[in-house]
Amino acid sequence: MRLHALALATLLALPFAAFAAPAEPVYDAELAKSLGADERGMRAYVLVILKTGPNKMADGEARTNMFKGHFANIGKLAGEKKLVLAGPLDGKEGRRGIFVFNTPDIEAAKSWVATDPVIVNGEMVAEYHKFYGSAALMMVNEVHGKIEKK
C-alpha cells in the first residue's frame, strides 16, 4: 500500500515541477567579454528612433527604390556589426522605426544613419539616445540568421 501511495504522490507532484525555479545560469566570462558586457551583463549602445520627416515621397518607383536602399543599408550595417537591432514601430506620434547601434558614441551613430536613403531623402529624421541594455543584444543578428526563412 505504501508503494501505491508513494507512486500517487509522485504523479500528483509532477505538474508542479513545471513551476519550479529554473536552474541558475552559469556565468560565462569568455562570452561576456566577447559581447562587451560589464559586471551586470550590460553595455552602452545608441538607440535611434526614426520619425516621419518633412519630405514624404509619393508612391511610385522612386519610393520603392528608396525603401529597397533603406533595407539594403540595414543589412550592410548589420553585416558590419554596427547595427545590433532594427525594426518598425507602430507609427504613433510619427515614430516609424528604431535602430540600436553597437557604439556608445552618438556621433558615430549619426554618421552611420546618414547613409540611409530614407534619411538622405528626408522621408524620415532620426532622434538619438544613449541606451544601456543587455550585452546579449549583440547576439540578435547571429540568432536571427538561424531562424529567418530566406
N, C-alpha and C positions, 0 to 999 in steps of 0.2 A: 504494500500500500504506500509506503514511503517513496518508492521509486516513481509511482504514478503521480504523487503529489509534487515531487521534485520536477518531473517532466512537465507537468501542467504549469507550475510556477515559472519554469524557463520559457515555455511557449508564450505565456502571458506577458513576460518581461520583454520579449523581442521587439514589439512595436515601439517601446520606449527607448530602445537603443538608438533609434534614428534621431532622438533629441539629445543624445549625449554630446558633450563638448567635443569639437573636432580636435585632432591631435595638434599639439603645439608645433608651429612651424620651426624648422631648423634654420638658424641664421647661416647664410652663405656669404662669407666675406669676399670671396672672389667675384661672385655675381654682383654684390653691392658695389664693389669698386668699378667693375666694368660698366655699370649703369650710372656712375657718378653720384651714388647715394651718400647722404650724410648719415650720422648715427641714428636718425629717425627713419631712414629709408626714403628720405625725401630729397628733392633737388630744386633748383631755380630754373624757371622757364620764362618765356614771354608768351602771353595769351593775346591773341589778336581777335577782335570782334569786327567782322566785315558788315558794314551797314550800307543801305541804299545810298548811292552817290547822286551827284547833280545831273548826270548825263544818261538818262535811260535810253538805251539803244533800241530802236524799233525792231520788231520781229523780222527775221529775214536771214540771208546768208551771212551777212557781217556779224550779226549777233550770235548765230550758231558757231561761226568760226572763233569768235571771242571766247565763248564758253569752252570750246574744244581746247583752245590755248590755255584757258584757266585750269582745266583738268590735267592737261599735259604738264603745266608748271607745277601743280601739286605733286604729280608723280615724280618729276625731276627733283624737287626739293626733298621729298621723302626718300628717294633713292640716294641722295647726297647726305642723308641722315641729319638734315637741318630741320625738316618738318616732322614732328612727332605724331601729330594728330590733326585731322581736319574733318569738317563736316558741316552740313547745312543746319540752320536754325529755322524756327517757325515763321520768321518774317515780322513778328510783333515789334512795334516801335522801330521798324526799319532794320532790325537785326537779321542778317541773312546767313551768316556762317561764322565759323571760328577756325583759327589756326592755333596750334600750340607749337612753339619753336624751341629747339634744343640750344638755347642760349639764355643767359640772364641779361643780355645786352639789348636794350630796345633799339639802339641804332643799327645793330646787325640785323635784327628782325625787320626793321624798316627797309633796309637795302634788299632783303630777300622778297618782301612783299611788293616792292616797287617793280619787280619783274613780271608781275601778274597782269595779264591783259584786262581783267575787269577793273583793276586799279588804274592802269595806263589810260583806259578809255573813260574813266570817271563813272562807270556803272556802279562801282562800289567805292567806299572810302574805308580806311582802317583806323581802328581805335586800339591803342597799345596799353597793356597792363603787365606788371610784374606778377608772376604766378609761382607759388610754391606748392608742389604736389609730389605725388609718389614717383620715385625714380623708375618704378615698374612701367610707367607710361612709355619709357624708351623701348619697350618690347612690343608695343602695339603693332608697328608695321610688320615685324617678323611674324607675329602670330596671325595678323590679318591675311598675309600672303598664303598662309596654310589653310584658311577657311573660306577664302574668296573663290567662287566658281568663275572662271575667266570666260 
